[in-house]
Amino acid sequence: MTEKRRLKVDMGELSTVFELQFSETSAYLDLETGEVIYVTGDDRWALEELDDEIHDVEGDHIMALQARLQQRADVPEWQHPGILNAARVEADRGSRFIAIEPEPYAGYNDMERFIFTVEDDQLSNELAYAIHGRGAFRRFKDLLARHPQVQQAWYDFKDERNEQRMLDWLDCHGIKPL
């Protein structure tokens, strides 16, 4: 049995990635720092353009990229960290950075599973009906808002399931969070 890598992981940020799946943004776990790194589609596009400008530069690619960013007035300063993160991920994907890919439909599946735990048959039926079609999450939450005790049970259930998914994901990647 291989020993797991012990890493201080930013579990709060990891939880955010598992709860909110971003369509145009990818998230990566930094295996050196335990931080979650975000890279947007815009960051990747800007990196590609800048890489074309510095492709002949010898030496440290990140340093060359930083220098080029300082010269480019058309690239806003707030975008520099994202572009540099994109470059770091591109250079070290698989060795230092691993993509965080949450389970698709986890939130919906959690709602379905939670409904089976609701003891009030009428509420359980209303919740089951609420999660069909567009607006399922909103209808589900609105219905729970009228039942504070069940709503709290939902939050606890959802948090527990999300935490277990994170721990399973870390375990799958050979990481023991500190």
C-alpha positions in Angstrom: 0.0 0.0 0.0 1.5 3.3 -1.0 1.7 6.0 1.5 -0.5 9.0 0.9 1.0 12.5 0.3 0.3 14.6 3.4 -0.8 18.1 2.3 -2.3 21.1 4.0 -5.3 21.6 1.7 -7.5 24.7 1.6 -10.6 22.7 2.2 -12.9 25.8 2.1 -11.8 26.7 -1.4 -11.9 23.0 -2.5 -15.5 22.9 -1.1 -16.4 25.9 -3.2 -15.2 24.1 -6.4 -17.1 21.0 -5.5 -20.3 23.0 -4.8 -20.2 25.5 -7.6 -19.1 24.1 -10.9 -17.9 26.9 -13.1 -18.5 26.6 -16.8 -15.6 28.8 -18.2 -13.2 28.3 -15.3 -11.1 25.4 -14.4 -9.8 24.7 -10.9 -6.5 22.9 -10.0 -5.0 21.8 -6.7 -1.4 22.9 -6.2 0.3 19.8 -4.8 3.1 22.0 -3.3 1.0 24.6 -1.5 -2.4 22.9 -1.1 -4.0 26.0 -2.7 -6.8 25.9 -5.3 -5.8 27.7 -8.5 -8.4 29.0 -10.9 -7.8 29.5 -14.6 -10.4 31.1 -16.8 -10.9 30.7 -20.6 -9.8 34.3 -20.9 -6.6 33.6 -19.0 -5.8 30.7 -21.4 -6.6 32.8 -24.5 -4.3 35.6 -23.2 -1.6 33.1 -22.4 -1.7 31.6 -25.9 -1.4 35.1 -27.4 1.5 36.0 -25.2 3.2 32.6 -25.8 3.3 33.4 -29.5 5.2 36.6 -28.6 7.8 34.9 -26.4 8.2 31.5 -28.0 11.8 32.2 -28.9 12.9 33.3 -25.5 15.3 31.0 -23.8 15.3 30.3 -20.0 12.5 30.5 -17.5 9.2 30.7 -19.4 7.4 32.2 -16.4 9.9 35.0 -15.9 9.8 35.8 -19.6 6.0 35.9 -19.4 6.1 38.2 -16.4 8.5 40.5 -18.2 6.3 40.6 -21.3 3.2 41.2 -19.2 4.9 44.3 -17.8 5.5 45.6 -21.3 1.9 45.1 -22.5 -0.3 48.0 -21.4 -3.3 46.4 -23.1 -3.3 43.5 -20.6 -4.9 44.8 -17.4 -2.8 44.3 -14.3 -5.7 42.4 -12.5 -5.4 39.7 -15.2 -1.7 39.1 -14.7 -2.0 36.6 -11.8 -4.6 34.5 -13.8 -2.4 34.4 -16.9 0.6 33.4 -14.8 -1.5 30.7 -13.1 -2.5 29.4 -16.5 1.2 29.2 -17.5 2.2 27.4 -14.3 -0.6 24.9 -14.7 0.3 24.4 -18.4 3.9 23.8 -17.5 3.3 21.5 -14.5 0.0 19.8 -15.1 0.0 16.3 -13.7 3.1 16.9 -11.6 2.4 19.9 -9.5 -1.2 20.7 -10.5 -4.1 18.3 -10.7 -7.4 19.3 -12.2 -10.3 19.3 -9.8 -13.3 17.8 -11.6 -16.3 17.5 -9.4 -18.9 14.8 -10.0 -21.4 16.0 -12.6 -25.0 16.5 -11.3 -23.8 15.9 -7.7 -26.1 18.7 -6.4 -29.2 17.3 -8.1 -28.3 13.8 -7.0 -28.0 15.0 -3.5 -31.5 16.6 -3.6 -32.9 13.3 -4.9 -31.2 11.3 -2.1 -32.2 13.8 0.6 -35.9 13.5 -0.3 -35.8 9.9 0.7 -34.7 11.0 4.2 -37.7 13.4 4.7 -40.1 11.7 7.1 -43.1 13.9 6.3 -44.7 12.1 3.3 -46.5 15.1 2.0 -43.4 17.3 2.1 -41.3 14.5 0.6 -43.8 14.2 -2.4 -43.8 18.0 -2.8 -40.0 18.1 -2.9 -39.9 15.2 -5.4 -42.3 17.1 -7.7 -40.3 20.4 -7.2 -37.1 19.0 -8.6 -38.4 18.2 -12.1 -37.8 20.5 -15.0 -36.2 24.0 -15.2 -35.8 25.8 -11.9 -35.6 22.7 -9.9 -33.0 24.0 -7.4 -34.9 27.2 -6.8 -38.2 25.4 -6.3 -36.5 22.9 -3.9 -34.9 25.7 -1.9 -38.1 27.8 -1.8 -40.1 24.8 -0.5 -37.5 24.1 2.2 -37.5 27.7 3.3 -41.0 27.1 4.6 -39.8 24.2 6.7 -36.8 25.5 8.8 -36.0 22.2 10.5 -36.0 20.3 7.3 -34.1 23.1 5.6 -31.3 22.7 8.3 -31.3 19.0 7.8 -30.8 19.6 4.1 -27.8 21.9 4.7 -26.3 19.3 7.0 -26.9 16.5 4.5 -25.5 18.5 1.6 -22.4 19.6 3.5 -21.7 16.0 4.7 -22.1 14.7 1.1 -19.9 17.4 -0.3 -17.2 16.8 2.3 -17.3 13.1 1.6 -16.9 13.7 -2.1 -13.9 15.9 -1.4 -12.2 13.4 0.8 -12.9 10.6 -1.7 -11.4 12.8 -4.5 -8.3 13.5 -2.4 -8.0 9.8 -1.5 -8.3 8.9 -5.2 -5.3 11.2 -5.8 -3.3 9.8 -3.0 -3.6 12.9 -0.7 -4.2 12.9 3.0 -5.4 16.4 3.9 -3.8 17.9 7.1 
